[in-house]
Amino acid sequence: MTDDPDPSAPVPDPSDHVARLKAEIDAAKARRAGYRAEAAETVARGGPTRATDEELGIIKTDDTVGKIASDASQEIGNKLSRVMSRFRRGGKK
């Protein structure tokens, strides 16, 4: 084994590397110009639009504490009346 480079391997061309770097820089500049144009549009509209509750995943329901308590008391009342009717029927036999 030697430390000599492989003579069959192609030697990279520095101008190719520079051209690739310039292309990357130009692409980054184009993206930045697009972002700036988008920001200018947003400012012209008066600022960013607020996301809707649906877009944020906020679900509105009628489950307030009062509604939950009302539903619970109604359910308890229904079950209690069923139990009481069973006792009444049992006593009349």
mmCIF file as gemmi writes it, N, C-alpha and C atoms, coordinates in Angstrom:
data_model
loop_
_atom_site.group_PDB
_atom_site.id
_atom_site.type_symbol
_atom_site.label_atom_id
_atom_site.label_alt_id
_atom_site.label_comp_id
_atom_site.label_asym_id
_atom_site.label_entity_id
_atom_site.label_seq_id
_atom_site.pdbx_PDB_ins_code
_atom_site.Cartn_x
_atom_site.Cartn_y
_atom_site.Cartn_z
_atom_site.occupancy
_atom_site.B_iso_or_equiv
_atom_site.pdbx_formal_charge
_atom_site.auth_seq_id
_atom_site.auth_asym_id
_atom_site.pdbx_PDB_model_num
ATOM 1 N N . MET Axp A 1 ? 0.82 -1.176 0 1 0 ? 1 A 1
ATOM 2 C CA . MET Axp A 1 ? 0 0 0 1 0 ? 1 A 1
ATOM 3 C C . MET Axp A 1 ? 0.867 1.243 0 1 0 ? 1 A 1
ATOM 4 N N . THR Axp A 2 ? 0.474 2.138 -0.84 1 0 ? 2 A 1
ATOM 5 C CA . THR Axp A 2 ? 1.196 3.409 -0.889 1 0 ? 2 A 1
ATOM 6 C C . THR Axp A 2 ? 0.224 4.549 -0.66 1 0 ? 2 A 1
ATOM 7 N N . ASP Axp A 3 ? 0.768 5.677 -0.317 1 0 ? 3 A 1
ATOM 8 C CA . ASP Axp A 3 ? -0.048 6.869 -0.096 1 0 ? 3 A 1
ATOM 9 C C . ASP Axp A 3 ? -0.247 7.669 -1.382 1 0 ? 3 A 1
ATOM 10 N N . ASP Axp A 4 ? 0.257 7.156 -2.479 1 0 ? 4 A 1
ATOM 11 C CA . ASP Axp A 4 ? 0.114 7.86 -3.75 1 0 ? 4 A 1
ATOM 12 C C . ASP Axp A 4 ? -1.343 7.769 -4.218 1 0 ? 4 A 1
ATOM 13 N N . PRO Axp A 5 ? -1.871 8.851 -4.8 1 0 ? 5 A 1
ATOM 14 C CA . PRO Axp A 5 ? -3.227 8.809 -5.308 1 0 ? 5 A 1
ATOM 15 C C . PRO Axp A 5 ? -3.334 7.857 -6.483 1 0 ? 5 A 1
ATOM 16 N N . ASP Axp A 6 ? -4.533 7.338 -6.665 1 0 ? 6 A 1
ATOM 17 C CA . ASP Axp A 6 ? -4.787 6.405 -7.763 1 0 ? 6 A 1
ATOM 18 C C . ASP Axp A 6 ? -4.634 7.164 -9.086 1 0 ? 6 A 1
ATOM 19 N N . PRO Axp A 7 ? -3.701 6.705 -9.943 1 0 ? 7 A 1
ATOM 20 C CA . PRO Axp A 7 ? -3.474 7.437 -11.196 1 0 ? 7 A 1
ATOM 21 C C . PRO Axp A 7 ? -4.671 7.353 -12.158 1 0 ? 7 A 1
ATOM 22 N N . SER Axp A 8 ? -5.549 6.355 -11.975 1 0 ? 8 A 1
ATOM 23 C CA . SER Axp A 8 ? -6.686 6.225 -12.879 1 0 ? 8 A 1
ATOM 24 C C . SER Axp A 8 ? -7.868 7.099 -12.45 1 0 ? 8 A 1
ATOM 25 N N . ALA Axp A 9 ? -7.85 7.623 -11.237 1 0 ? 9 A 1
ATOM 26 C CA . ALA Axp A 9 ? -8.949 8.468 -10.749 1 0 ? 9 A 1
ATOM 27 C C . ALA Axp A 9 ? -8.89 9.829 -11.433 1 0 ? 9 A 1
ATOM 28 N N . PRO Axp A 10 ? -10.064 10.341 -11.852 1 0 ? 10 A 1
ATOM 29 C CA . PRO Axp A 10 ? -10.048 11.645 -12.52 1 0 ? 10 A 1
ATOM 30 C C . PRO Axp A 10 ? -9.742 12.761 -11.523 1 0 ? 10 A 1
ATOM 31 N N . VAL Axp A 11 ? -9.043 13.755 -11.993 1 0 ? 11 A 1
ATOM 32 C CA . VAL Axp A 11 ? -8.693 14.896 -11.156 1 0 ? 11 A 1
ATOM 33 C C . VAL Axp A 11 ? -9.854 15.888 -11.226 1 0 ? 11 A 1
ATOM 34 N N . PRO Axp A 12 ? -10.402 16.291 -10.067 1 0 ? 12 A 1
ATOM 35 C CA . PRO Axp A 12 ? -11.534 17.228 -10.103 1 0 ? 12 A 1
ATOM 36 C C . PRO Axp A 12 ? -11.102 18.582 -10.676 1 0 ? 12 A 1
ATOM 37 N N . ASP Axp A 13 ? -11.982 19.137 -11.47 1 0 ? 13 A 1
ATOM 38 C CA . ASP Axp A 13 ? -11.701 20.43 -12.092 1 0 ? 13 A 1
ATOM 39 C C . ASP Axp A 13 ? -12.172 21.534 -11.151 1 0 ? 13 A 1
ATOM 40 N N . PRO Axp A 14 ? -11.269 22.404 -10.707 1 0 ? 14 A 1
ATOM 41 C CA . PRO Axp A 14 ? -11.662 23.476 -9.779 1 0 ? 14 A 1
ATOM 42 C C . PRO Axp A 14 ? -12.736 24.397 -10.369 1 0 ? 14 A 1
ATOM 43 N N . SER Axp A 15 ? -12.732 24.602 -11.666 1 0 ? 15 A 1
ATOM 44 C CA . SER Axp A 15 ? -13.731 25.5 -12.25 1 0 ? 15 A 1
ATOM 45 C C . SER Axp A 15 ? -15.126 24.885 -12.165 1 0 ? 15 A 1
ATOM 46 N N . ASP Axp A 16 ? -15.228 23.547 -12.212 1 0 ? 16 A 1
ATOM 47 C CA . ASP Axp A 16 ? -16.527 22.884 -12.024 1 0 ? 16 A 1
ATOM 48 C C . ASP Axp A 16 ? -17.061 23.128 -10.623 1 0 ? 16 A 1
ATOM 49 N N . HIS Axp A 17 ? -16.165 23.028 -9.652 1 0 ? 17 A 1
ATOM 50 C CA . HIS Axp A 17 ? -16.555 23.239 -8.258 1 0 ? 17 A 1
ATOM 51 C C . HIS Axp A 17 ? -17.033 24.678 -8.056 1 0 ? 17 A 1
ATOM 52 N N . VAL Axp A 18 ? -16.302 25.618 -8.615 1 0 ? 18 A 1
ATOM 53 C CA . VAL Axp A 18 ? -16.674 27.031 -8.498 1 0 ? 18 A 1
ATOM 54 C C . VAL Axp A 18 ? -18.021 27.271 -9.174 1 0 ? 18 A 1
ATOM 55 N N . ALA Axp A 19 ? -18.251 26.669 -10.319 1 0 ? 19 A 1
ATOM 56 C CA . ALA Axp A 19 ? -19.519 26.833 -11.036 1 0 ? 19 A 1
ATOM 57 C C . ALA Axp A 19 ? -20.675 26.277 -10.21 1 0 ? 19 A 1
ATOM 58 N N . ARG Axp A 20 ? -20.476 25.118 -9.544 1 0 ? 20 A 1
ATOM 59 C CA . ARG Axp A 20 ? -21.527 24.549 -8.692 1 0 ? 20 A 1
ATOM 60 C C . ARG Axp A 20 ? -21.832 25.467 -7.514 1 0 ? 20 A 1
ATOM 61 N N . LEU Axp A 21 ? -20.789 26.015 -6.911 1 0 ? 21 A 1
ATOM 62 C CA . LEU Axp A 21 ? -20.989 26.928 -5.783 1 0 ? 21 A 1
ATOM 63 C C . LEU Axp A 21 ? -21.735 28.185 -6.224 1 0 ? 21 A 1
ATOM 64 N N . LYS Axp A 22 ? -21.376 28.731 -7.388 1 0 ? 22 A 1
ATOM 65 C CA . LYS Axp A 22 ? -22.072 29.918 -7.896 1 0 ? 22 A 1
ATOM 66 C C . LYS Axp A 22 ? -23.54 29.609 -8.164 1 0 ? 22 A 1
ATOM 67 N N . ALA Axp A 23 ? -23.829 28.417 -8.687 1 0 ? 23 A 1
ATOM 68 C CA . ALA Axp A 23 ? -25.217 28.024 -8.949 1 0 ? 23 A 1
ATOM 69 C C . ALA Axp A 23 ? -25.993 27.924 -7.638 1 0 ? 23 A 1
ATOM 70 N N . GLU Axp A 24 ? -25.387 27.376 -6.593 1 0 ? 24 A 1
ATOM 71 C CA . GLU Axp A 24 ? -26.047 27.279 -5.285 1 0 ? 24 A 1
ATOM 72 C C . GLU Axp A 24 ? -26.315 28.675 -4.715 1 0 ? 24 A 1
ATOM 73 N N . ILE Axp A 25 ? -25.351 29.574 -4.859 1 0 ? 25 A 1
ATOM 74 C CA . ILE Axp A 25 ? -25.514 30.941 -4.361 1 0 ? 25 A 1
ATOM 75 C C . ILE Axp A 25 ? -26.64 31.642 -5.111 1 0 ? 25 A 1
ATOM 76 N N . ASP Axp A 26 ? -26.678 31.478 -6.444 1 0 ? 26 A 1
ATOM 77 C CA . ASP Axp A 26 ? -27.74 32.101 -7.24 1 0 ? 26 A 1
ATOM 78 C C . ASP Axp A 26 ? -29.117 31.567 -6.842 1 0 ? 26 A 1
ATOM 79 N N . ALA Axp A 27 ? -29.215 30.257 -6.585 1 0 ? 27 A 1
ATOM 80 C CA . ALA Axp A 27 ? -30.484 29.668 -6.17 1 0 ? 27 A 1
ATOM 81 C C . ALA Axp A 27 ? -30.906 30.224 -4.81 1 0 ? 27 A 1
ATOM 82 N N . ALA Axp A 28 ? -29.959 30.384 -3.9 1 0 ? 28 A 1
ATOM 83 C CA . ALA Axp A 28 ? -30.272 30.932 -2.573 1 0 ? 28 A 1
ATOM 84 C C . ALA Axp A 28 ? -30.736 32.384 -2.694 1 0 ? 28 A 1
ATOM 85 N N . LYS Axp A 29 ? -30.103 33.151 -3.572 1 0 ? 29 A 1
ATOM 86 C CA . LYS Axp A 29 ? -30.5 34.546 -3.776 1 0 ? 29 A 1
ATOM 87 C C . LYS Axp A 29 ? -31.911 34.621 -4.356 1 0 ? 29 A 1
ATOM 88 N N . ALA Axp A 30 ? -32.237 33.714 -5.27 1 0 ? 30 A 1
ATOM 89 C CA . ALA Axp A 30 ? -33.57 33.689 -5.871 1 0 ? 30 A 1
ATOM 90 C C . ALA Axp A 30 ? -34.621 33.346 -4.814 1 0 ? 30 A 1
ATOM 91 N N . ARG Axp A 31 ? -34.316 32.371 -3.929 1 0 ? 31 A 1
ATOM 92 C CA . ARG Axp A 31 ? -35.253 32.024 -2.853 1 0 ? 31 A 1
ATOM 93 C C . ARG Axp A 31 ? -35.458 33.209 -1.926 1 0 ? 31 A 1
ATOM 94 N N . ARG Axp A 32 ? -34.366 33.889 -1.59 1 0 ? 32 A 1
ATOM 95 C CA . ARG Axp A 32 ? -34.453 35.054 -0.699 1 0 ? 32 A 1
ATOM 96 C C . ARG Axp A 32 ? -35.309 36.149 -1.335 1 0 ? 32 A 1
ATOM 97 N N . ALA Axp A 33 ? -35.148 36.381 -2.636 1 0 ? 33 A 1
ATOM 98 C CA . ALA Axp A 33 ? -35.962 37.396 -3.326 1 0 ? 33 A 1
ATOM 99 C C . ALA Axp A 33 ? -37.434 37.01 -3.281 1 0 ? 33 A 1
ATOM 100 N N . GLY Axp A 34 ? -37.729 35.716 -3.44 1 0 ? 34 A 1
ATOM 101 C CA . GLY Axp A 34 ? -39.113 35.25 -3.348 1 0 ? 34 A 1
ATOM 102 C C . GLY Axp A 34 ? -39.688 35.463 -1.958 1 0 ? 34 A 1
ATOM 103 N N . TYR Axp A 35 ? -38.889 35.181 -0.931 1 0 ? 35 A 1
ATOM 104 C CA . TYR Axp A 35 ? -39.35 35.381 0.444 1 0 ? 35 A 1
ATOM 105 C C . TYR Axp A 35 ? -39.61 36.859 0.717 1 0 ? 35 A 1
ATOM 106 N N . ARG Axp A 36 ? -38.725 37.722 0.19 1 0 ? 36 A 1
ATOM 107 C CA . ARG Axp A 36 ? -38.906 39.163 0.393 1 0 ? 36 A 1
ATOM 108 C C . ARG Axp A 36 ? -40.171 39.651 -0.298 1 0 ? 36 A 1
ATOM 109 N N . ALA Axp A 37 ? -40.435 39.158 -1.5 1 0 ? 37 A 1
ATOM 110 C CA . ALA Axp A 37 ? -41.646 39.558 -2.223 1 0 ? 37 A 1
ATOM 111 C C . ALA Axp A 37 ? -42.888 39.096 -1.47 1 0 ? 37 A 1
ATOM 112 N N . GLU Axp A 38 ? -42.833 37.888 -0.942 1 0 ? 38 A 1
ATOM 113 C CA . GLU Axp A 38 ? -43.958 37.355 -0.16 1 0 ? 38 A 1
ATOM 114 C C . GLU Axp A 38 ? -44.179 38.191 1.095 1 0 ? 38 A 1
ATOM 115 N N . ALA Axp A 39 ? -43.099 38.587 1.756 1 0 ? 39 A 1
ATOM 116 C CA . ALA Axp A 39 ? -43.21 39.412 2.962 1 0 ? 39 A 1
ATOM 117 C C . ALA Axp A 39 ? -43.781 40.78 2.612 1 0 ? 39 A 1
ATOM 118 N N . ALA Axp A 40 ? -43.372 41.35 1.488 1 0 ? 40 A 1
ATOM 119 C CA . ALA Axp A 40 ? -43.888 42.655 1.076 1 0 ? 40 A 1
ATOM 120 C C . ALA Axp A 40 ? -45.386 42.559 0.788 1 0 ? 40 A 1
ATOM 121 N N . GLU Axp A 41 ? -45.822 41.454 0.172 1 0 ? 41 A 1
ATOM 122 C CA . GLU Axp A 41 ? -47.254 41.235 -0.073 1 0 ? 41 A 1
ATOM 123 C C . GLU Axp A 41 ? -48.034 41.169 1.236 1 0 ? 41 A 1
ATOM 124 N N . THR Axp A 42 ? -47.49 40.457 2.197 1 0 ? 42 A 1
ATOM 125 C CA . THR Axp A 42 ? -48.144 40.304 3.492 1 0 ? 42 A 1
ATOM 126 C C . THR Axp A 42 ? -48.279 41.665 4.182 1 0 ? 42 A 1
ATOM 127 N N . VAL Axp A 43 ? -47.228 42.467 4.119 1 0 ? 43 A 1
ATOM 128 C CA . VAL Axp A 43 ? -47.266 43.794 4.737 1 0 ? 43 A 1
ATOM 129 C C . VAL Axp A 43 ? -48.285 44.669 4.013 1 0 ? 43 A 1
ATOM 130 N N . ALA Axp A 44 ? -48.354 44.566 2.694 1 0 ? 44 A 1
ATOM 131 C CA . ALA Axp A 44 ? -49.302 45.374 1.913 1 0 ? 44 A 1
ATOM 132 C C . ALA Axp A 44 ? -50.746 45.009 2.261 1 0 ? 44 A 1
ATOM 133 N N . ARG Axp A 45 ? -50.989 43.752 2.596 1 0 ? 45 A 1
ATOM 134 C CA . ARG Axp A 45 ? -52.341 43.307 2.974 1 0 ? 45 A 1
ATOM 135 C C . ARG Axp A 45 ? -52.703 43.735 4.383 1 0 ? 45 A 1
ATOM 136 N N . GLY Axp A 46 ? -51.738 44.206 5.139 1 0 ? 46 A 1
ATOM 137 C CA . GLY Axp A 46 ? -52.013 44.643 6.505 1 0 ? 46 A 1
ATOM 138 C C . GLY Axp A 46 ? -51.535 43.646 7.537 1 0 ? 46 A 1
ATOM 139 N N . GLY Axp A 47 ? -50.787 42.678 7.156 1 0 ? 47 A 1
ATOM 140 C CA . GLY Axp A 47 ? -50.246 41.702 8.097 1 0 ? 47 A 1
ATOM 141 C C . GLY Axp A 47 ? -50.732 40.312 7.773 1 0 ? 47 A 1
ATOM 142 N N . PRO Axp A 48 ? -50.227 39.349 8.494 1 0 ? 48 A 1
ATOM 143 C CA . PRO Axp A 48 ? -50.635 37.966 8.23 1 0 ? 48 A 1
ATOM 144 C C . PRO Axp A 48 ? -52.081 37.726 8.636 1 0 ? 48 A 1
ATOM 145 N N . THR Axp A 49 ? -52.721 36.823 7.925 1 0 ? 49 A 1
ATOM 146 C CA . THR Axp A 49 ? -54.104 36.488 8.266 1 0 ? 49 A 1
ATOM 147 C C . THR Axp A 49 ? -54.094 35.486 9.412 1 0 ? 49 A 1
ATOM 148 N N . ARG Axp A 50 ? -55.069 35.632 10.293 1 0 ? 50 A 1
ATOM 149 C CA . ARG Axp A 50 ? -55.166 34.718 11.432 1 0 ? 50 A 1
ATOM 150 C C . ARG Axp A 50 ? -55.75 33.395 10.962 1 0 ? 50 A 1
ATOM 151 N N . ALA Axp A 51 ? -55.168 32.324 11.427 1 0 ? 51 A 1
ATOM 152 C CA . ALA Axp A 51 ? -55.676 30.993 11.102 1 0 ? 51 A 1
ATOM 153 C C . ALA Axp A 51 ? -57.042 30.81 11.766 1 0 ? 51 A 1
ATOM 154 N N . THR Axp A 52 ? -57.925 30.111 11.078 1 0 ? 52 A 1
ATOM 155 C CA . THR Axp A 52 ? -59.246 29.858 11.643 1 0 ? 52 A 1
ATOM 156 C C . THR Axp A 52 ? -59.138 28.808 12.745 1 0 ? 52 A 1
ATOM 157 N N . ASP Axp A 53 ? -60.164 28.759 13.589 1 0 ? 53 A 1
ATOM 158 C CA . ASP Axp A 53 ? -60.175 27.756 14.656 1 0 ? 53 A 1
ATOM 159 C C . ASP Axp A 53 ? -60.117 26.356 14.066 1 0 ? 53 A 1
ATOM 160 N N . GLU Axp A 54 ? -60.782 26.148 12.941 1 0 ? 54 A 1
ATOM 161 C CA . GLU Axp A 54 ? -60.778 24.833 12.295 1 0 ? 54 A 1
ATOM 162 C C . GLU Axp A 54 ? -59.369 24.466 11.826 1 0 ? 54 A 1
ATOM 163 N N . GLU Axp A 55 ? -58.645 25.436 11.26 1 0 ? 55 A 1
ATOM 164 C CA . GLU Axp A 55 ? -57.276 25.179 10.814 1 0 ? 55 A 1
ATOM 165 C C . GLU Axp A 55 ? -56.353 24.883 11.99 1 0 ? 55 A 1
ATOM 166 N N . LEU Axp A 56 ? -56.647 25.492 13.137 1 0 ? 56 A 1
ATOM 167 C CA . LEU Axp A 56 ? -55.835 25.254 14.329 1 0 ? 56 A 1
ATOM 168 C C . LEU Axp A 56 ? -56.234 23.986 15.07 1 0 ? 56 A 1
ATOM 169 N N . GLY Axp A 57 ? -57.336 23.367 14.647 1 0 ? 57 A 1
ATOM 170 C CA . GLY Axp A 57 ? -57.785 22.135 15.289 1 0 ? 57 A 1
ATOM 171 C C . GLY Axp A 57 ? -58.61 22.377 16.54 1 0 ? 57 A 1
ATOM 172 N N . ILE Axp A 58 ? -59.13 23.581 16.682 1 0 ? 58 A 1
ATOM 173 C CA . ILE Axp A 58 ? -59.954 23.903 17.848 1 0 ? 58 A 1
ATOM 174 C C . ILE Axp A 58 ? -61.389 23.49 17.558 1 0 ? 58 A 1
ATOM 175 N N . ILE Axp A 59 ? -61.939 22.679 18.413 1 0 ? 59 A 1
ATOM 176 C CA . ILE Axp A 59 ? -63.305 22.19 18.245 1 0 ? 59 A 1
ATOM 177 C C . ILE Axp A 59 ? -64.163 22.83 19.321 1 0 ? 59 A 1
ATOM 178 N N . LYS Axp A 60 ? -65.232 23.477 18.895 1 0 ? 60 A 1
ATOM 179 C CA . LYS Axp A 60 ? -66.126 24.119 19.86 1 0 ? 60 A 1
ATOM 180 C C . LYS Axp A 60 ? -67.317 23.207 20.109 1 0 ? 60 A 1
ATOM 181 N N . THR Axp A 61 ? -67.595 22.979 21.373 1 0 ? 61 A 1
ATOM 182 C CA . THR Axp A 61 ? -68.738 22.152 21.75 1 0 ? 61 A 1
ATOM 183 C C . THR Axp A 61 ? -69.561 22.892 22.79 1 0 ? 61 A 1
ATOM 184 N N . ASP Axp A 62 ? -70.697 22.338 23.113 1 0 ? 62 A 1
ATOM 185 C CA . ASP Axp A 62 ? -71.562 22.945 24.117 1 0 ? 62 A 1
ATOM 186 C C . ASP Axp A 62 ? -71.344 22.275 25.474 1 0 ? 62 A 1
ATOM 187 N N . ASP Axp A 63 ? -70.115 21.897 25.748 1 0 ? 63 A 1
ATOM 188 C CA . ASP Axp A 63 ? -69.81 21.198 26.995 1 0 ? 63 A 1
ATOM 189 C C . ASP Axp A 63 ? -69.291 22.176 28.048 1 0 ? 63 A 1
ATOM 190 N N . THR Axp A 64 ? -70.155 23.081 28.451 1 0 ? 64 A 1
ATOM 191 C CA . THR Axp A 64 ? -69.807 23.962 29.553 1 0 ? 64 A 1
ATOM 192 C C . THR Axp A 64 ? -70.086 23.208 30.844 1 0 ? 64 A 1
ATOM 193 N N . VAL Axp A 65 ? -69.604 23.729 31.945 1 0 ? 65 A 1
ATOM 194 C CA . VAL Axp A 65 ? -69.801 23.064 33.234 1 0 ? 65 A 1
ATOM 195 C C . VAL Axp A 65 ? -71.295 22.96 33.539 1 0 ? 65 A 1
ATOM 196 N N . GLY Axp A 66 ? -72.034 24.013 33.258 1 0 ? 66 A 1
ATOM 197 C CA . GLY Axp A 66 ? -73.472 23.988 33.524 1 0 ? 66 A 1
ATOM 198 C C . GLY Axp A 66 ? -74.185 22.942 32.687 1 0 ? 66 A 1
ATOM 199 N N . LYS Axp A 67 ? -73.794 22.829 31.405 1 0 ? 67 A 1
ATOM 200 C CA . LYS Axp A 67 ? -74.416 21.845 30.512 1 0 ? 67 A 1
ATOM 201 C C . LYS Axp A 67 ? -74.073 20.426 30.974 1 0 ? 67 A 1
ATOM 202 N N . ILE Axp A 68 ? -72.845 20.197 31.353 1 0 ? 68 A 1
ATOM 203 C CA . ILE Axp A 68 ? -72.438 18.873 31.829 1 0 ? 68 A 1
ATOM 204 C C . ILE Axp A 68 ? -73.19 18.519 33.109 1 0 ? 68 A 1
ATOM 205 N N . ALA Axp A 69 ? -73.302 19.472 34.035 1 0 ? 69 A 1
ATOM 206 C CA . ALA Axp A 69 ? -74.023 19.221 35.289 1 0 ? 69 A 1
ATOM 207 C C . ALA Axp A 69 ? -75.5 18.951 35.009 1 0 ? 69 A 1
ATOM 208 N N . SER Axp A 70 ? -76.069 19.695 34.072 1 0 ? 70 A 1
ATOM 209 C CA . SER Axp A 70 ? -77.476 19.492 33.722 1 0 ? 70 A 1
ATOM 210 C C . SER Axp A 70 ? -77.69 18.099 33.129 1 0 ? 70 A 1
ATOM 211 N N . ASP Axp A 71 ? -76.81 17.705 32.212 1 0 ? 71 A 1
ATOM 212 C CA . ASP Axp A 71 ? -76.926 16.374 31.608 1 0 ? 71 A 1
ATOM 213 C C . ASP Axp A 71 ? -76.772 15.274 32.665 1 0 ? 71 A 1
ATOM 214 N N . ALA Axp A 72 ? -75.801 15.474 33.573 1 0 ? 72 A 1
ATOM 215 C CA . ALA Axp A 72 ? -75.565 14.466 34.612 1 0 ? 72 A 1
ATOM 216 C C . ALA Axp A 72 ? -76.772 14.348 35.541 1 0 ? 72 A 1
ATOM 217 N N . SER Axp A 73 ? -77.349 15.468 35.944 1 0 ? 73 A 1
ATOM 218 C CA . SER Axp A 73 ? -78.495 15.399 36.855 1 0 ? 73 A 1
ATOM 219 C C . SER Axp A 73 ? -79.701 14.775 36.155 1 0 ? 73 A 1
ATOM 220 N N . GLN Axp A 74 ? -79.857 15.053 34.869 1 0 ? 74 A 1
ATOM 221 C CA . GLN Axp A 74 ? -80.959 14.442 34.12 1 0 ? 74 A 1
ATOM 222 C C . GLN Axp A 74 ? -80.762 12.926 34.023 1 0 ? 74 A 1
ATOM 223 N N . GLU Axp A 75 ? -79.534 12.491 33.768 1 0 ? 75 A 1
ATOM 224 C CA . GLU Axp A 75 ? -79.245 11.056 33.677 1 0 ? 75 A 1
ATOM 225 C C . GLU Axp A 75 ? -79.47 10.381 35.026 1 0 ? 75 A 1
ATOM 226 N N . ILE Axp A 76 ? -79.004 11.012 36.097 1 0 ? 76 A 1
ATOM 227 C CA . ILE Axp A 76 ? -79.204 10.441 37.436 1 0 ? 76 A 1
ATOM 228 C C . ILE Axp A 76 ? -80.694 10.373 37.755 1 0 ? 76 A 1
ATOM 229 N N . GLY Axp A 77 ? -81.436 11.414 37.394 1 0 ? 77 A 1
ATOM 230 C CA . GLY Axp A 77 ? -82.875 11.426 37.628 1 0 ? 77 A 1
ATOM 231 C C . GLY Axp A 77 ? -83.576 10.3 36.875 1 0 ? 77 A 1
ATOM 232 N N . ASN Axp A 78 ? -83.195 10.071 35.625 1 0 ? 78 A 1
ATOM 233 C CA . ASN Axp A 78 ? -83.788 8.987 34.829 1 0 ? 78 A 1
ATOM 234 C C . ASN Axp A 78 ? -83.513 7.625 35.461 1 0 ? 78 A 1
ATOM 235 N N . LYS Axp A 79 ? -82.269 7.402 35.876 1 0 ? 79 A 1
ATOM 236 C CA . LYS Axp A 79 ? -81.926 6.11 36.474 1 0 ? 79 A 1
ATOM 237 C C . LYS Axp A 79 ? -82.641 5.921 37.807 1 0 ? 79 A 1
ATOM 238 N N . LEU Axp A 80 ? -82.743 6.983 38.574 1 0 ? 80 A 1
ATOM 239 C CA . LEU Axp A 80 ? -83.413 6.903 39.866 1 0 ? 80 A 1
ATOM 240 C C . LEU Axp A 80 ? -84.902 6.601 39.688 1 0 ? 80 A 1
ATOM 241 N N . SER Axp A 81 ? -85.517 7.206 38.686 1 0 ? 81 A 1
ATOM 242 C CA . SER Axp A 81 ? -86.946 6.942 38.475 1 0 ? 81 A 1
ATOM 243 C C . SER Axp A 81 ? -87.154 5.499 38.006 1 0 ? 81 A 1
ATOM 244 N N . ARG Axp A 82 ? -86.217 4.96 37.207 1 0 ? 82 A 1
ATOM 245 C CA . ARG Axp A 82 ? -86.34 3.552 36.802 1 0 ? 82 A 1
ATOM 246 C C . ARG Axp A 82 ? -86.225 2.619 37.995 1 0 ? 82 A 1
ATOM 247 N N . VAL Axp A 83 ? -85.285 2.92 38.887 1 0 ? 83 A 1
ATOM 248 C CA . VAL Axp A 83 ? -85.107 2.086 40.082 1 0 ? 83 A 1
ATOM 249 C C . VAL Axp A 83 ? -86.343 2.182 40.98 1 0 ? 83 A 1
ATOM 250 N N . MET Axp A 84 ? -86.871 3.378 41.154 1 0 ? 84 A 1
ATOM 251 C CA . MET Axp A 84 ? -88.05 3.557 42.004 1 0 ? 84 A 1
ATOM 252 C C . MET Axp A 84 ? -89.268 2.851 41.412 1 0 ? 84 A 1
ATOM 253 N N . SER Axp A 85 ? -89.393 2.856 40.079 1 0 ? 85 A 1
ATOM 254 C CA . SER Axp A 85 ? -90.537 2.17 39.47 1 0 ? 85 A 1
ATOM 255 C C . SER Axp A 85 ? -90.425 0.66 39.664 1 0 ? 85 A 1
ATOM 256 N N . ARG Axp A 86 ? -89.239 0.13 39.705 1 0 ? 86 A 1
ATOM 257 C CA . ARG Axp A 86 ? -89.059 -1.303 39.968 1 0 ? 86 A 1
ATOM 258 C C . ARG Axp A 86 ? -89.52 -1.638 41.389 1 0 ? 86 A 1
ATOM 259 N N . PHE Axp A 87 ? -89.177 -0.759 42.365 1 0 ? 87 A 1
ATOM 260 C CA . PHE Axp A 87 ? -89.585 -1.009 43.743 1 0 ? 87 A 1
ATOM 261 C C . PHE Axp A 87 ? -91.109 -0.906 43.882 1 0 ? 87 A 1
ATOM 262 N N . ARG Axp A 88 ? -91.684 0.026 43.19 1 0 ? 88 A 1
ATOM 263 C CA . ARG Axp A 88 ? -93.139 0.185 43.252 1 0 ? 88 A 1
ATOM 264 C C . ARG Axp A 88 ? -93.85 -1.017 42.67 1 0 ? 88 A 1
ATOM 265 N N . ARG Axp A 89 ? -93.36 -1.51 41.546 1 0 ? 89 A 1
ATOM 266 C CA . ARG Axp A 89 ? -93.985 -2.701 40.934 1 0 ? 89 A 1
ATOM 267 C C . ARG Axp A 89 ? -93.802 -3.913 41.828 1 0 ? 89 A 1
ATOM 268 N N . GLY Axp A 90 ? -92.65 -4.019 42.455 1 0 ? 90 A 1
ATOM 269 C CA . GLY Axp A 90 ? -92.367 -5.151 43.329 1 0 ? 90 A 1
ATOM 270 C C . GLY Axp A 90 ? -93.252 -5.152 44.561 1 0 ? 90 A 1
ATOM 271 N N . GLY Axp A 91 ? -93.626 -3.999 45.074 1 0 ? 91 A 1
ATOM 272 C CA . GLY Axp A 91 ? -94.437 -3.881 46.268 1 0 ? 91 A 1
ATOM 273 C C . GLY Axp A 91 ? -95.91 -4.161 45.987 1 0 ? 91 A 1
ATOM 274 N N . LYS Axp A 92 ? -96.377 -4.017 44.747 1 0 ? 92 A 1
ATOM 275 C CA . LYS Axp A 92 ? -97.778 -4.215 44.413 1 0 ? 92 A 1
ATOM 276 C C . LYS Axp A 92 ? -98.127 -5.661 44.16 1 0 ? 92 A 1
ATOM 277 N N . LYS Axp A 93 ? -97.209 -6.548 44.104 1 0 ? 93 A 1
ATOM 278 C CA . LYS Axp A 93 ? -97.502 -7.945 43.806 1 0 ? 93 A 1
ATOM 279 C C . LYS Axp A 93 ? -98.294 -8.608 44.826 1 0 ? 93 A 1
